[in-house]
Amino acid sequence: MSFITTVKARTHALNTAEKIIQLGRMASVVQADLSSTDQVKNLFAQTLESFGKIDIVINNAGQVCKKAFLIIQSLTLIHYLT
């Protein structure tokens, strides 16, 4: 099993990767903003370069929209839901 994570701040992810490597597994940390298409492409390219394939992708990224739900315009809402 291999593990890759993407984060905006690397410190905690690097500590986690270190522990995984100490257990004899492969781990990689890529710093990326998942709202940027170019950075997502780079993430996948680096993953393929490091591990040769991708078996599972889990997207646990989130965004916050600090507006009252009833006043959010439909295009803004679609942006946050897709």
Backbone as CSV, one residue per row, in Angstrom:
resi,resn,N_x,N_y,N_z,CA_x,CA_y,CA_z,C_x,C_y,C_z
1,MET,0.842,-1.171,0.000,0.000,0.000,0.000,0.888,1.234,0.000
2,SER,0.513,2.202,-0.771,1.194,3.483,-0.825,0.212,4.568,-0.425
3,PHE,0.741,5.674,0.010,-0.100,6.757,0.509,0.416,8.075,-0.015
4,ILE,-0.485,8.877,-0.518,-0.121,10.239,-0.924,-1.180,11.181,-0.385
5,THR,-0.748,12.313,0.078,-1.699,13.303,0.565,-1.352,14.658,-0.022
6,THR,-2.321,15.482,-0.134,-2.103,16.835,-0.623,-2.607,17.813,0.420
7,VAL,-1.847,18.849,0.644,-2.184,19.812,1.684,-1.705,21.193,1.281
8,LYS,-2.292,22.186,1.892,-1.792,23.545,1.704,-0.607,23.793,2.644
9,ALA,-0.650,23.219,3.835,0.458,23.339,4.791,1.058,21.945,4.982
10,ARG,2.357,21.817,4.823,3.002,20.513,4.733,3.398,19.869,6.063
11,THR,3.537,20.611,7.140,4.171,20.099,8.358,3.532,18.815,8.875
12,HIS,2.228,18.808,9.114,1.563,17.622,9.663,1.586,16.467,8.664
13,ALA,1.431,16.777,7.397,1.445,15.728,6.379,2.823,15.076,6.296
14,LEU,3.876,15.863,6.401,5.229,15.301,6.372,5.474,14.389,7.565
15,ASN,4.965,14.755,8.729,5.090,13.902,9.916,4.353,12.578,9.714
16,THR,3.161,12.641,9.130,2.392,11.428,8.855,3.114,10.556,7.846
17,ALA,3.630,11.155,6.785,4.363,10.403,5.773,5.584,9.729,6.381
18,GLU,6.285,10.412,7.242,7.461,9.844,7.915,7.090,8.583,8.695
19,LYS,5.983,8.633,9.428,5.535,7.475,10.204,5.164,6.311,9.287
20,ILE,4.531,6.603,8.164,4.163,5.555,7.200,5.414,4.903,6.620
21,ILE,6.406,5.720,6.287,7.666,5.206,5.747,8.374,4.340,6.788
22,GLN,8.325,4.740,8.055,8.930,3.956,9.124,8.259,2.588,9.271
23,LEU,7.017,2.473,8.841,6.307,1.196,8.871,6.618,0.331,7.643
24,GLY,7.487,0.844,6.778,7.894,0.067,5.615,7.044,0.286,4.381
25,ARG,6.236,1.297,4.388,5.373,1.607,3.243,5.889,2.834,2.523
26,MET,5.384,3.060,1.321,5.758,4.257,0.564,4.772,5.367,0.873
27,ALA,5.269,6.582,0.951,4.412,7.739,1.209,4.983,8.943,0.493
28,SER,4.102,9.834,0.107,4.515,11.057,-0.571,3.558,12.172,-0.186
29,VAL,4.090,13.378,-0.073,3.274,14.549,0.229,3.453,15.538,-0.906
30,VAL,2.350,16.003,-1.451,2.380,16.999,-2.518,1.588,18.199,-2.041
31,GLN,2.195,19.355,-2.053,1.489,20.566,-1.660,0.702,21.071,-2.860
32,ALA,-0.610,21.248,-2.686,-1.458,21.671,-3.797,-2.735,22.310,-3.286
33,ASP,-3.269,23.195,-4.089,-4.584,23.803,-3.858,-5.537,23.112,-4.822
34,LEU,-6.464,22.319,-4.304,-7.343,21.522,-5.157,-8.375,22.352,-5.914
35,SER,-8.409,23.653,-5.665,-9.289,24.502,-6.466,-8.579,24.987,-7.730
36,SER,-7.301,24.630,-7.886,-6.515,25.017,-9.056,-6.343,23.815,-9.985
37,THR,-6.875,23.921,-11.189,-6.772,22.825,-12.156,-5.329,22.445,-12.428
38,ASP,-4.460,23.425,-12.598,-3.048,23.138,-12.869,-2.394,22.384,-11.719
39,GLN,-2.725,22.764,-10.492,-2.136,22.081,-9.349,-2.670,20.660,-9.198
40,VAL,-3.925,20.437,-9.545,-4.483,19.079,-9.510,-3.804,18.209,-10.567
41,LYS,-3.598,18.751,-11.758,-2.882,18.004,-12.805,-1.481,17.645,-12.335
42,ASN,-0.799,18.598,-11.693,0.540,18.347,-11.161,0.510,17.271,-10.083
43,LEU,-0.502,17.301,-9.231,-0.656,16.290,-8.190,-0.715,14.893,-8.793
44,PHE,-1.546,14.729,-9.823,-1.676,13.417,-10.459,-0.391,13.029,-11.176
45,ALA,0.266,13.981,-11.808,1.526,13.686,-12.499,2.589,13.231,-11.505
46,GLN,2.693,13.917,-10.378,3.679,13.531,-9.367,3.354,12.167,-8.759
47,THR,2.073,11.898,-8.569,1.664,10.605,-8.025,2.040,9.480,-8.987
48,LEU,1.744,9.665,-10.262,2.092,8.652,-11.255,3.602,8.473,-11.351
49,GLU,4.350,9.551,-11.241,5.810,9.467,-11.297,6.352,8.700,-10.086
50,SER,5.772,8.932,-8.921,6.254,8.285,-7.696,5.837,6.826,-7.582
51,PHE,4.578,6.530,-7.971,4.025,5.199,-7.701,3.678,4.392,-8.950
52,GLY,3.652,5.028,-10.111,3.394,4.311,-11.356,1.937,4.117,-11.705
53,LYS,1.046,4.204,-10.740,-0.391,4.050,-11.006,-1.179,4.654,-9.853
54,ILE,-2.465,4.802,-10.084,-3.378,5.292,-9.054,-4.504,4.281,-8.933
55,ASP,-4.682,3.737,-7.739,-5.744,2.759,-7.509,-7.003,3.397,-6.935
56,ILE,-6.823,4.316,-5.995,-7.957,4.929,-5.301,-7.680,6.411,-5.118
57,VAL,-8.693,7.235,-5.338,-8.602,8.666,-5.067,-9.704,9.019,-4.077
58,ILE,-9.336,9.666,-2.990,-10.311,10.149,-2.011,-10.160,11.654,-1.936
59,ASN,-11.201,12.369,-2.275,-11.185,13.829,-2.210,-11.926,14.239,-0.950
60,ASN,-11.181,14.721,0.017,-11.764,15.156,1.278,-11.591,16.660,1.461
61,ALA,-11.423,17.353,0.339,-11.235,18.803,0.397,-12.586,19.486,0.603
62,GLY,-12.551,20.619,1.229,-13.783,21.355,1.450,-13.586,22.839,1.212
63,GLN,-14.671,23.520,1.016,-14.644,24.961,0.844,-15.691,25.573,1.756
64,VAL,-15.484,26.811,2.089,-16.417,27.514,2.948,-16.936,28.736,2.201
65,CYS,-18.235,28.901,2.217,-18.862,30.083,1.649,-19.551,30.801,2.802
66,LYS,-19.040,31.954,3.185,-19.539,32.657,4.362,-20.639,33.642,3.982
67,LYS,-21.745,33.086,3.505,-22.923,33.886,3.180,-24.151,33.124,3.650
68,ALA,-25.185,33.845,3.939,-26.439,33.200,4.297,-26.933,32.378,3.105
69,PHE,-27.356,31.158,3.351,-27.736,30.242,2.280,-28.760,30.845,1.324
70,LEU,-29.726,31.560,1.831,-30.807,32.079,0.983,-30.378,33.217,0.069
71,ILE,-29.196,33.829,0.310,-28.768,34.913,-0.571,-27.633,34.511,-1.522
72,ILE,-27.223,33.254,-1.472,-26.179,32.780,-2.383,-26.772,32.654,-3.779
73,GLN,-26.119,33.237,-4.747,-26.593,33.130,-6.125,-26.371,31.711,-6.630
74,SER,-27.202,31.274,-7.560,-27.161,29.889,-8.018,-25.800,29.494,-8.592
75,LEU,-25.117,30.372,-9.335,-23.809,30.019,-9.893,-22.769,29.831,-8.798
76,THR,-22.851,30.638,-7.754,-21.945,30.476,-6.623,-22.200,29.145,-5.941
77,LEU,-23.437,28.805,-5.748,-23.799,27.546,-5.119,-23.312,26.363,-5.961
78,ILE,-23.507,26.425,-7.252,-23.037,25.359,-8.151,-21.521,25.213,-8.042
79,HIS,-20.798,26.327,-7.962,-19.343,26.289,-7.804,-18.934,25.497,-6.562
80,TYR,-19.613,25.704,-5.440,-19.257,25.046,-4.200,-19.716,23.590,-4.155
81,LEU,-20.695,23.227,-4.934,-21.212,21.861,-4.901,-20.575,20.944,-5.932
82,THR,-19.808,21.502,-6.869,-19.213,20.644,-7.889,-17.719,20.597,-7.769
